[in-house]
Amino acid sequence: MDQVFIKGLQLEAVIGVYDWERTIRQPLVLDLDMAWDIGTAAATDDLAATLDYAVVTERVQALVAASRFQLLESLAEAIATLLRDEFAVQWVRLTLTKPTAVPAAAGGVGVMIERGQGVS
């Protein structure tokens, strides 16, 4: 299966379990790999035949901006569900990084999840 991907999407969210985290927006970085058959789009050069990463990006940004989860795990699951439900993505690999969570962490900490079938 082909894939459409979005790498290094910079987001901000109210996220965390500590009281001080509930009062600020923190930076997050999102990487997405989504299974999508690009054959028709490649043959027709038609945007309507592919997974429009600009539309996906806008929708994910809106979800994250409005979210108030405590855990990255919960936010990651909500993003994966959105992609599968609203865009009919059969499989998604999602990495969500919180770069400032642990000061000693070189590039941040986070979670990676895979949902659906089609690619492994």
Residue, then its C-alpha position, 0 to 999 in steps of 0.5 A: m500500500d502507498q503512503v501519504f505522510i506529514k512529518g514534523l507538524q508543529l502544534e501547541a496544546v494544553i496537555g499534561v497532568y500537572d496543575w501548571e500544565r493545565t494553564i499553558r499551551q505546550p509545543l508538540v511535534l506530530d509525524l503521520d504515515m497514512a496508508w492511501d492508494i495513490g494510483t488513481a491520483a497519479a494516473t489522473d493528476d487529480l487532487a480529489a483522488t488523493l488524501d489531501y494533506a493540507v486538509v488533513t493538517e488543518r483538521v488535525q490542527a483544529l482538533v489539537a488546538a481544541s483538546r484538553f487531554q492530560l495524556l499524549e496517549s489520549l491525544a494520539e488516539a483521538i487523532a488516529t480516530l479522526l483520521r480513520d473516521e473522517f478521511a477513511v484512512q485504513w492504517v495510520r502510524l502516528t508519532l506524537t512528541k512533547p519536546t519540552a516534557v523532560p529537560a534532559a531528553a535530547g529531542g523530546v519524549g512521546v508516543m507512537i501508535e499504529r491503528g488499522q490494517g494494510v501496512s506493517 
